[in-house]
Amino acid sequence: MVAAVETALGAMPGLRRAAPGEFTRRAFENGRIDLAEAEGLADLLAAETESQRVQALGMASGHVSRVVAGWQDRLLGLMAGAEAELNFADEEDVEVGESVAQRLRDGMASLAADMGQWLARPAAEVIAEGLSVVIAGPPNAGKSTLINALANRELAIVSPVAGTTRDVIETALALDGIAMRFSDTAGLRAESADAIETIGIGRAKAAVAAADILLWLGPPKEVPDHPCAIRIAAQADRWKGDAAAEAEAAGCDLTLSAATGEGMDRLHRMIVEMARTLLPREGEVALRRRQRDALAEAKAWLEVEAESREAGDLILLAERLRLAGGALDRITGRAGVEEMLDTLFGRFCIGK
């Protein structure tokens, strides 16, 4: 039925199928929405978890755009002050005082500090792509059994043979509405006679270094230096009753058996609680990489100080304010964004 209707409409003069994102692009080009809002709508269409939906709605509803508009208003005030002083400086017997330049610098510093608070937030890509949760430890520590239990399917090969896992095995999961990417890694040991396993160990170390959250299944005293590590005494079904093993497990954050399910619910809660500390707080909206780059550039221009006390300092300040304003304009699409519009709107569904 749908195909028949499309065929009939396509045969009518002046009608054609809308290109992906065409309606949204027209809304942007006609000033109905700005670029940040369009990006939020694109993220909303692609959202699969609750955290992704909330983030996208915040962007699409204009939250970031309103904040940027406030910065632009403050910036325009500073620019107006600089231009006014420059005009007075052209008059005879009128000297631009250091207090004027200092007042402008103070305003720039205050604005840069506010921007810095936004740059300190987690990036939107963390929400969109998912937090990286890496399972690591020595060979035969139960890493593959754990990722299979988390994924609820046979994702990795489980074998008593040490070094079975040679590469990083990754799966996407959502815990309490938070997108995450869980990775099983090769067992970490000092050296291996197997060249392929050695490559796997190198990749495992790289994955640990890049992880947002580390699930460590080895001896607690050997856990890699990581700000978000959960030390797990795994395979509890095998060692309970062994005094030495129980003493070592006492130094871990939880005891777990992926085979029997013991500790799995607690591990789930611990991962979610740690993940929430890495995501924007409730009501906060994170910035995309493109937006963060533009904001960082604006902040950098505001932080450059003019050291000279000559009137020419105001000219430099005015130019830096102008450049900062241009960087902010790119966030909402007022300038310098033509090269990425086709890519953005091409992500939309037909007719959106």
C-alpha positions, 0 to 999 in steps of 0.5 A: 500500500505504501509503495503504491501511494509513493508510486502514485505521488511520484508520477504527479508533476512537481512531486518527488521523494524528500531527501534524508534530512531535507525538511530539517535542513530547510528548517535550519536554513530558514531560521526555525532551528539552529545547528545545535538543535538540529544535531540534538534532533539527529541524536534523538532519532538515533537514541536507543537508551534513556540516557541518550534520549534525555541528552538528545532532548536537551540539545534539541529543545534549545538548552545549549542554544540558550546558554550560547545566546547568553554568552553572546550577549555578554560578549557583545557587551564587552565588544561594545565597551571596547569599541566605545573606548577605541572611538573615544581614544581617537578624540584629542586629549582623551586617554584610555585608562588602564582601568578600562582595559582591566575591566574588559579583561575581568569580563573576559576572564569571567566569561571564560570561567563559565565556558570552562564549566561546560567544557569540564562536563563529560562529552556527549559522545560518552552518552551516544557511544556508550561508556567503555567497561573493560574486564581485565585480569590474569589468564583464567580469572573468569573474564570470559565467563563474566562477559557471557553472564553480563551479555546473557549469551555465549559471546566469548569462548570459555576454556580451562586453557590459559590464553584462550582469549587473544583479542578484545571482544566487545559487546554493547549493553544498556544497564539502567538505561545507560549505554555501555560497551563491555570488553573482554580482554586477553589475560595479562601476564609478564610474558608469553611464548605465543606471538599472537597472545603477546599481541593480545596482551598489548591490546588488553593493556591499551583497552585498560588504559582507555577504559572508563570503568575497569572490572579487575579480576586479578589479585587486588594488589595488582590492579592497574592504576585507574580512577574507576576500578572495581576489584572483583574476587571472581570464581567464588564457587571454586575457592570458597573455603580456601583460607588463603583465597578468602583472605585475598578476596577480603581486599576486593570490592565484591565477591562474585561467581558468574557461574552461579550468579552470586554477586551479579546484582551487586556488580550491576549496581556498582557499575551503574553507580560508577557510570552515573559519576561519569555522565552529566548530572540530571538536568545537564546537557553535554556538548558534542565534540564539534561544539566543544572544539568551538567553545574551547577556541572561544575560551582560548581567545578570551584567556589571552591577556594583553600585557601592554598598557598602550591604547593598542591593547584595546585593539587587540582585546577587541579583535580577540573578542571578535574571534571568540564571537566567531567561534561561538557562532559556529556552535549554533551555525551562524558561521563556518559550518557549510562543510558539515551540513550535508553530513549532518542532515544525511543522517536523518530518515527520509522526510525528516 
